[in-house]
Amino acid sequence: MDRETRALADSHFRGLGVDVPGVGQAPGRVAFVSEPGAFSYADFVRGFLLPNLPCVFSSAFTQGWGSRRRWVTPAGRPDFDHLLRTYGDVVVPVANCGVQEYNSNPKEHMTLRDYITYWKEYIQAGYSSPRGCLYLKDWHLCRDFPVEDVFTLPVYFSSDWLNEFWDALDVDDYRFVYAGPAGSWSPFHADIFRSFSWSVNVCGRKKWLLFPPGQEEALRDRHGNLPYDVTSPALCDTHLHPRNQLAGPPLEITQEAGEMVFVPSGWHHQVHNLDDTISINHNWVNGFNLANMWRFLQQELCAVQEEVIMRSCSGINFEEFYHFLKVIAEKRLLVLREAAAEDGAGLGFEQAAFDVGRITEVLASLVAHPDFQRVDTSAFSPQPKELLQQLREAVDAAAAP
């Protein structure tokens, strides 16, 4: 991040604060970014991160990826033989697209070998099986095989606090592989923690249906539930979905092989595989959507009024959110201190300064929250208010000429 981009981003968020939800407006079409050499990180910030808008990157951005060379046959189909040789005995999570479980699908676990056997039989039977349409989802391949040459992280997504945090704990990650036959799909949802996501088709094509933040409210049924399938004829039932006519049409994307889709924070979406498809997907949070994550956690607390239940719903509670902020804050403070020792020329100074500013605003809101004030923080080091003071001092120092 350069100084000009940081100033633009700081100005943008200074006007928003942390308590105003971002409501997206759907553009007429999704922007397509074709040339890697002609598109900078600053371009991405201005065009898509700050306005929270989706875009599609061309296959030129991923043509050097190992997965695109090795996981795909010359005909552009999944290379089952390579996948079996490399990962055949790995146990993977598999969802049944034909069975609804709340607003998702039930999962089972099997070896990749067994799943590919099913997949081949499904194709041979004309894309049908008495077992239903099974979809390999949320496989943590990068966590289990960290040295594999699978992909190169695009610079636009390199500020990734969610995976930086989990990598520091060496526990989990939000990097996934999805693989499934034509007709497999993911029901209507918004990404965890209101994170951003990016998704690359290693092979195959996907159809995306996206709705900007706020528009999902018009899709709720009379009981307040979001739809499972936005293509269902049931949404035309005005008795069951009395506000559906207020919803605009989804923004539709057909994602080709090698292309990369950026899904902004809080955009609900539904995704269908048009071909036999393998994709790599990441969820990520950074300074540009941290306030959205914080608002989401507060909404979850209001909905359930129990920290234990909250963690089971959202995957994180207020105490863990503080530790998430603390891990990232301490890393950024270290960058700023090292940069100051080098007259401000240290690597990543502007990005670190922006990050510290965003963490400061959200941490101040967290510390003032009455439910966080009931958390026993006696064992926290540093104490939340001490960390907040360190951050404020760093913000002031970074702003000094």
C-alpha positions in Angstrom: 0.0 0.0 0.0 1.4 3.4 -1.0 0.9 6.6 1.0 -1.7 8.0 -1.3 -3.8 4.9 -1.1 -3.5 4.8 2.7 -4.7 8.4 2.9 -7.7 7.6 0.7 -8.6 4.6 2.7 -8.2 6.4 6.1 -10.4 9.2 4.8 -13.1 6.7 3.6 -13.3 5.0 7.0 -13.1 8.1 9.0 -16.4 9.1 7.5 -18.0 5.8 8.2 -17.0 4.8 11.7 -17.5 1.2 13.0 -21.3 1.2 13.7 -22.7 2.1 10.3 -23.4 -1.0 8.2 -22.2 -0.8 4.6 -25.1 -1.2 2.2 -24.0 -2.2 -1.3 -25.5 -1.1 -4.5 -25.4 -3.7 -7.3 -23.6 -2.4 -10.4 -25.1 -3.1 -13.8 -22.4 -5.7 -14.5 -19.3 -7.2 -12.8 -16.0 -5.6 -13.8 -13.5 -7.8 -15.6 -9.8 -7.3 -14.9 -7.9 -8.7 -17.9 -4.2 -7.7 -17.6 -2.1 -8.4 -14.5 0.6 -5.9 -15.5 -1.9 -3.1 -15.8 -3.7 -3.6 -12.5 -2.1 -2.6 -9.2 -3.0 -3.2 -5.5 -4.0 0.5 -5.3 -6.4 0.0 -8.3 -8.0 -2.9 -6.4 -8.4 -0.8 -3.2 -10.0 2.1 -5.1 -12.1 0.0 -7.5 -13.3 -2.8 -5.3 -12.2 -3.0 -1.6 -13.4 0.5 -0.7 -16.7 0.4 -2.5 -17.1 -3.3 -1.6 -17.9 -4.4 -5.1 -17.2 -7.8 -6.8 -15.0 -8.3 -9.8 -13.6 -11.1 -12.0 -9.9 -11.5 -12.8 -8.9 -13.2 -16.0 -7.2 -16.6 -16.2 -3.9 -14.7 -17.0 -3.6 -14.1 -13.2 -3.5 -17.8 -12.4 -1.8 -19.4 -15.4 1.4 -20.1 -13.5 -0.3 -22.1 -10.7 0.8 -25.6 -10.1 -2.8 -26.8 -9.7 -3.7 -25.6 -13.1 -0.8 -27.5 -14.6 -1.1 -30.7 -12.7 -4.8 -31.2 -11.7 -6.2 -30.8 -15.2 -6.1 -32.9 -18.3 -5.2 -31.4 -21.7 -8.9 -31.5 -22.4 -9.6 -29.2 -19.4 -11.2 -31.8 -17.2 -10.2 -32.9 -13.6 -7.1 -35.2 -13.8 -8.5 -37.9 -11.6 -5.4 -40.1 -12.0 -3.0 -37.3 -10.7 -5.3 -36.5 -7.8 -5.6 -40.2 -6.9 -1.8 -40.7 -7.0 -1.2 -37.6 -4.9 -4.1 -37.4 -2.5 -6.0 -40.6 -2.8 -5.9 -41.7 0.8 -6.7 -38.3 2.3 -10.0 -38.0 4.1 -12.1 -35.2 2.7 -15.5 -33.6 3.7 -18.3 -34.3 1.2 -21.8 -32.6 1.2 -25.0 -34.0 -0.3 -26.5 -31.3 -2.5 -29.8 -33.1 -2.6 -30.5 -33.0 1.1 -31.4 -29.7 2.9 -30.2 -29.4 6.5 -31.4 -26.0 7.7 -29.9 -23.7 5.1 -27.0 -26.0 4.2 -26.3 -29.7 3.3 -25.3 -32.6 5.6 -21.7 -33.7 5.3 -19.9 -37.0 5.6 -16.2 -37.9 5.4 -14.6 -40.3 3.0 -11.2 -40.8 1.3 -10.6 -38.8 -1.9 -10.2 -42.2 -3.6 -13.8 -43.2 -2.7 -15.1 -39.8 -3.7 -13.5 -39.9 -7.1 -14.8 -43.4 -7.6 -18.3 -42.0 -6.9 -17.7 -39.0 -9.2 -16.6 -41.3 -12.1 -19.7 -43.5 -11.6 -21.9 -40.4 -11.4 -20.6 -39.2 -14.8 -21.0 -42.6 -16.4 -24.6 -42.8 -15.2 -25.5 -39.5 -17.0 -24.8 -37.4 -13.9 -27.2 -39.3 -11.7 -26.8 -41.6 -8.6 -29.0 -43.1 -6.0 -26.6 -41.5 -3.5 -27.5 -38.1 -4.7 -25.2 -35.3 -5.9 -22.2 -35.3 -3.7 -19.9 -32.3 -3.5 -16.4 -32.2 -1.9 -16.4 -28.9 0.1 -14.1 -27.2 2.6 -11.1 -29.5 2.1 -8.2 -27.9 4.0 -5.6 -29.1 1.5 -3.1 -26.2 2.2 -3.2 -26.9 5.9 -2.6 -30.6 5.4 0.0 -30.2 2.6 1.6 -26.8 3.2 4.6 -27.3 0.8 2.5 -28.3 -2.2 2.9 -26.0 -5.2 -0.9 -25.5 -5.6 -1.3 -21.7 -6.1 0.5 -18.4 -5.7 -1.4 -15.9 -3.5 -2.4 -12.9 -5.6 -1.0 -9.6 -4.1 -4.6 -8.2 -4.0 -5.5 -10.7 -1.3 -2.2 -10.8 0.6 -3.5 -8.7 3.6 -5.3 -11.7 5.0 -5.7 -11.4 8.8 -7.9 -14.4 9.2 -5.4 -16.9 7.9 -2.5 -14.9 9.5 -4.2 -15.4 12.8 -4.8 -19.1 12.4 -1.4 -19.7 11.0 0.1 -18.1 14.2 -1.9 -20.5 16.3 -1.1 -23.4 14.0 -4.6 -24.7 14.5 -6.8 -24.1 11.4 -7.2 -22.0 8.3 -9.8 -20.7 5.9 -8.2 -22.0 2.7 -10.3 -24.6 0.9 -10.6 -26.8 -2.1 -14.0 -27.6 -3.6 -14.5 -30.3 -6.3 -17.7 -31.7 -7.7 -19.6 -32.7 -10.8 -21.8 -30.6 -13.0 -24.9 -29.8 -11.1 -23.3 -29.6 -7.6 -24.0 -26.3 -5.9 -23.7 -24.2 -2.7 -27.0 -22.9 -1.2 -27.6 -19.2 -0.6 -25.3 -17.8 2.1 -23.0 -15.0 3.1 -19.4 -15.9 3.9 -18.3 -16.6 7.5 -17.7 -13.5 9.7 -18.7 -11.3 6.8 -15.3 -12.0 5.3 -14.2 -11.4 1.8 -13.6 -14.4 -0.3 -11.8 -15.2 -3.6 -12.4 -18.3 -5.7 -10.5 -19.6 -8.6 -11.7 -22.3 -11.0 -8.8 -24.7 -11.5 -11.0 -26.3 -14.1 -14.7 -26.1 -15.1 -17.2 -23.3 -14.9 -19.4 -21.8 -12.2 -22.5 -19.7 -12.2 -22.7 -17.1 -9.4 -25.8 -15.3 -8.2 -24.8 -12.4 -6.0 -26.9 -9.9 -3.9 -25.4 -6.8 -2.4 -25.6 -6.3 1.4 -29.2 -5.5 2.6 -30.9 -7.0 -0.4 -31.2 -10.4 1.3 -33.7 -8.9 3.7 -36.3 -8.7 0.9 -35.8 -12.4 0.3 -36.8 -13.5 3.8 -40.0 -15.5 4.2 -42.8 -14.4 6.5 -41.0 -16.2 9.4 -37.9 -14.2 8.8 -35.8 -17.0 7.3 -33.5 -16.6 4.4 -34.1 -18.8 1.4 -32.1 -22.0 0.9 -32.4 -21.7 -2.9 -32.9 -18.3 -4.6 -33.9 -20.1 -7.8 -36.8 -21.9 -6.2 -40.3 -21.1 -7.5 -41.4 -20.9 -3.8 -40.0 -17.3 -3.8 -42.8 -16.3 -6.1 -45.4 -17.2 -3.4 -46.2 -13.7 -2.1 -47.9 -15.2 1.0 -44.7 -17.0 2.0 -42.3 -14.3 0.7 -44.3 -11.0 1.0 -41.3 -8.7 0.2 -39.7 -10.7 -2.6 -41.0 -8.2 -5.2 -38.7 -5.6 -3.5 -35.6 -7.6 -4.3 -33.7 -6.7 -7.4 -32.4 -9.5 -9.7 -29.1 -11.1 -8.7 -25.9 -10.0 -10.2 -24.9 -13.0 -12.4 -21.4 -14.2 -13.2 -20.4 -17.1 -15.4 -16.9 -17.9 -14.2 -14.6 -19.7 -16.7 -11.7 -22.0 -16.0 -8.7 -20.2 -14.5 -10.7 -17.1 -13.7 -10.8 -15.6 -10.2 -13.9 -14.1 -8.6 -13.7 -11.6 -5.7 -16.7 -11.7 -3.5 -17.1 -8.6 -1.3 -18.0 -8.5 2.4 -21.6 -9.3 3.2 -22.7 -10.1 -0.3 -25.0 -13.1 -0.2 -24.5 -15.6 -3.0 -25.4 -18.9 -4.5 -23.1 -20.9 -6.7 -23.7 -23.7 -9.2 -21.1 -25.8 -11.0 -21.9 -25.9 -14.7 -19.2 -28.4 -15.5 -17.1 -30.9 -13.5 -15.2 -28.3 -11.5 -12.4 -27.9 -9.1 -11.9 -24.6 -7.3 -9.6 -23.1 -4.7 -11.3 -20.6 -2.3 -10.1 -18.4 0.6 -12.0 -16.5 3.2 -10.2 -13.4 4.5 -10.6 -10.4 6.7 -8.5 -7.3 6.9 -8.8 -3.6 7.7 -11.2 -3.0 4.9 -13.9 -5.3 6.3 -13.0 -5.6 10.0 -15.8 -3.3 11.0 -18.2 -5.6 9.1 -16.9 -8.6 11.1 -17.3 -6.7 14.4 -20.9 -5.7 13.5 -21.7 -9.3 12.6 -20.5 -10.6 15.9 -22.6 -8.0 17.8 -25.7 -9.0 15.8 -25.0 -12.6 16.6 -24.8 -11.8 20.3 -28.1 -9.9 20.1 -29.7 -12.8 18.4 -28.7 -15.5 20.9 -27.8 -13.6 24.1 -25.4 -16.4 25.1 -21.7 -16.5 24.5 -21.7 -20.3 24.4 -24.5 -20.3 21.8 -22.8 -17.5 20.0 -19.6 -19.4 19.5 -21.5 -22.4 18.1 -23.3 -20.1 15.6 -20.6 -17.8 14.5 -17.5 -19.8 15.4 -16.0 -17.0 17.6 -17.0 -15.1 20.8 -16.0 -11.7 22.1 -13.0 -13.0 24.0 -11.6 -14.8 21.0 -12.3 -11.7 18.9 -10.1 -9.7 21.2 -7.3 -12.3 20.8 -7.7 -12.1 17.1 -7.3 -8.3 17.2 -4.4 -8.6 19.6 -2.4 -11.0 17.4 -2.7 -8.8 14.3 -2.1 -5.6 16.3 1.1 -6.8 17.8 2.4 -7.9 14.4 1.6 -4.5 12.9 3.1 -2.6 15.9 6.3 -4.5 15.3 6.3 -3.5 11.7 5.8 0.2 12.6 8.6 0.1 15.2 11.0 -1.5 12.8 10.1 1.0 10.1 10.5 4.0 12.5 14.1 2.8 13.2 14.7 3.0 9.5 13.3 6.5 9.1 9.9 5.2 8.0 11.2 3.2 5.1 10.5 -0.2 6.4 8.7 -2.8 4.3 4.9 -2.4 4.7 4.8 0.7 6.7 1.8 2.3 5.0 -0.2 -1.0 5.1 0.7 -1.5 8.8 -0.2 2.1 9.7 -3.6 1.6 7.9 -4.2 -1.7 9.7 -3.4 -0.2 13.1 -5.8 2.6 12.5 -8.6 0.1 11.7 -7.8 -2.1 14.7 -7.8 0.9 17.0 -11.3 1.9 16.0 -12.8 -1.6 16.4 -10.9 -2.4 19.6 -12.2 0.9 21.1 -15.7 -0.2 20.3 -15.1 -3.7 21.7 -13.6 -2.4 24.9 -16.7 -0.1 25.4 -19.2 -2.9 24.7 -21.1 -3.8 27.9 -20.9 -7.5 27.2 -17.2 -7.5 26.7 -16.8 -5.6 30.0 -18.3 -8.6 31.7 -15.6 -10.9 30.3 -12.9 -11.8 32.8 -9.8 -10.2 31.2 -7.5 -10.6 34.3 -5.3 -13.1 32.5 -5.1 -11.1 29.2 -1.7 -9.8 28.4 -1.6 -7.0 27.5 -4.8 -5.8 29.1 -7.3 -4.5 26.4 -7.0 -0.9 27.5 -3.2 -1.1 27.5 -3.2 -2.5 24.0 -5.7 0.2 22.9 -3.4 2.9 24.3 -0.4 1.5 22.5 -2.4 1.5 19.3 -3.5 5.1 19.7 0.1 6.2 20.3 1.1 4.3 17.1 -1.7 6.0 15.1 -0.5 9.4 16.3 3.1 8.6 15.5 2.2 7.3 12.0 0.2 10.4 11.3 3.1 12.7 12.2 4.9 14.4 9.3 
